[in-house]
């Protein structure tokens, strides 16, 4: 039976957080950033970034100490209450909202009240489908001008929950392999009809980063970077495919924001 009362959820998260912190402290991390300035723990990262990671691996960034404060978006449904309180216990700032509830206010708060923070988003959250990019992260990047950094994670050993995302709990003492993809730049003020190509671009980048990380975890050797997509900045990588620009009615904030 699930706990639904907010007070009981916060109490459970408060009691669980110290144990989980010690648990995550036993892990070893190996990073492979495809660009030198996107490493999430580096002091050289001066620009704010949007880090995109699959929902199943949310424990990994929550358990790391970034050089810059991190804010994440958590939905307002009951299951999100536990995740939100747990993130706060790990020092991650939380904004509550999703495409269904509180999206407009959440977007405004992310832009106006957390201007010094990196943003951590799960493009397939809050309820899937698993490893399927939703347009919220693209819309936020277009509104803020922040580049998206896709992050792939592979686990040497992990237990998997029977949830929609097959949430991963790393085995204590194991190694987590993290591939930090080169940035994706999104044009400003995209409308509804122009989001899909960039969702596909992010999908490809996350799939590639995750595949490399999982092979690294399985074989102990990091696969070479395959050629192709992924940055909208030609100074960093090859240009992305052309994007159609049909006219469309501007979208409302809450139509796209996903947590």
N, C-alpha and C positions, 0 to 999 in steps of 0.2 A: 504493500500500500504506500502510495506516494505522500510525502508531507506537503500540504498545501498552505498552511497558515504561515504568513510572512514572518512572524516572530519566531516560530519553530525553525523555519528555514534559515534565518540569520543565526540562530543559536547553533544549529547543526554545522553551518559553514564556519563559524567562529571556533568551534571545538575541533573541526577537521583540519583547518588551515595550518596550525603548527606541525601536525603530523605530516601533512602533505609537503610542507616546506622542507622538513628533514628528509623526506622521501626523495624529493627532486634534487636535494643537495648531494645525494649519493651518485648522481648520474654524471657521466662524462659527455662533453659536447665536442663535436668536430664540425667546423664551418668551412664552406667553400663559396665565398662571394665571387660572382662573375665580374663585378666592378669593385674597385678598391674603396669607393666612397659610399657603399650601401651596406657594409657590415653593421648589423644592429647593435653590436657592443663597442664599436670603435669610437674613440674620442674625436676622430677626424670627421665624422658625419656631422656637418654643420646645418644642412638643410633639413627641414621637416619632411617626412616621408610617410606614405601610406603603405604599411606592410600587410600583404594579403596572404592568409594561410588557411588551409582547410580546417573546418570546425573540429574534426577528430584529433587534431594536433594542438588544440588551444592551450594545453598545459605547458607546452614547451616555451613559448614566449612569456607566459605568466611566471614561469620559474626562473627567468633570466633577469639580470639587473642592467637595464639600458642606461647609457650615459645621459639620455634626455628623457624627461617624463613621457609616459605612454598613456594614451586614452583609448578606450575601446567602446564599441557600441553593442549593447546587450538589449534584447527585446524585452517587452513589458509583460510577457506571459509568465505563468507561475514557475515554469522550469528555469526561466532566466534569472529569477530572484537568487537562487543558490549560486549560479555562476557569477552574477554581479557581485555578491557579497564576498565570494572567494577571491575574485580579481582584486577587490579593494584590500583584502588581507595580504595580497601579494604586492601591494603598492601600485597597482594599475588603476588609473582613474576610469570611471564608468559614466557613460551617458546612456540613459534608457530610452529606447524607441525602436520602431521597426516600420515596415511598409504598411502594417495594419493599424498600429496605434502609436501616436506620438512622433511620427516621422518628421513633420515640419519643425517642431520644436527641437527635436534631437539634432537635426541638421544645423539649425541656427546656433545651438549650443556648441557643437563641434567646431564651427567656423569662428564664432565670436569669443567663446570663453576658454578655449584650449589652444590658443595660437602658438604656444611654446612647445606643444607636445607632438611626438610621433603619433600616428593613428594606426591602430591594429584592427583589422576587419577580417571576418570569415565570410568569403563570398558565397558559400553554400549554406550559410545559416539563415534563420535559426532552426529550420525544420527540413532542409534538403530541397531537392534530391542531393544525395551525397556526391561530393566532388563535381558539382554542377554550378557554374558561375551565374549568379543573379546580378541584375544591373545596378544595384545600389552603390557598389564600390566605384563603378565607372562614373556614375552621376556625381558622387562626392568629389572624385578627382577632377572632374570637369568644372565643378563649382569652385573648388579651392585652388586649382592650379598645381596641386602636389603630385609628384610622380608616384606611380604604384610600383612597389617592389614585391614580386611574387616570391614566396618562400616555400620550398619543398622539404619535407621531413621524412626521414627513414629511421626505423627503430631496430636496433640489434635484437632486442627482445621486448615484447609488450603484450599485456593482456588487453583484449578487446571487449568492450561492452556490447550487449545486444540492443544497441540503440540504432536509430536511423543512420548515424554517421560512423558507427563502429568505433566509438570514442576509444582512444588509446591511452592506457596507463602503463608507462615504461616499468620494466622490472628493475628493482633497486640494484644499483651497481652496474647497470648496462650502459651502453653508449647510444647517444642520439646523434644522427647525421643530418646536417642542415645545409641545403643548397640555396643560396641567396641569389636569385636571378637578377639580371640587369634590368634597369628601370623601363617602365612603360609610361609614355607621356600622352596624356589625353587632351585634345583641344578644348578650349573653353566654351561654356554655354551650349553644350550639345542638347539637341532636342530628342524626343522619343525615337524617331526613326533612325537616328544616327548612333544609338547606343549599341545595337547588336554586333556590328563588326568589332568593336572594342571588347565586348564580352567574349567573343570568339578568340581574340588576340590574348586576353588574359587567361582564358581556358587553356589555350595551347601552351602558354608560358608556365602555368601552374602544373599542368600535366607533365611537361618536360622536366621541370625542377623536381617534382615528386618522384618521377621515374628514376632520375639520376640518384636522388638521395636513397631510394629504396634499393637500388642496385649496389650502391656504396655500402649500405648496411648489410646486405646479403653476402657480398663478395669481398668486402674489405678493400676494394679498389674503386676509386672515383672514375666513372666513365668520362670520356672526353666530351666537350661541349659540341653538340651537333650544330651545323650551320642552319640559319633560318631567321625567323622573326626575332626581334621583338621590341625594339624601342622605336618610339615615334621621333626620337632625336637622331638625325642622321650622323651627328658627330660621335655617337656612341655605338650605333650598330646599323645594320641594314634597314632601309625604310620598310615600313609595313605596307601591306596591300592597300590599294586605293580605296577610299571610303566614300560611298554614295552620299549625296547631300540633297535629298528631296525636301521640299518645304513641308513643314509640319507645325502643328499647334504646340507652343511651349508647354512642357509638362509641369504638373504640380509636384512640389518636393516629395510629399509622402507617397507618390506613385512609385518611386524608385528606391527609396531608402530601405535597405534590408539589414538585419542583424543576425 
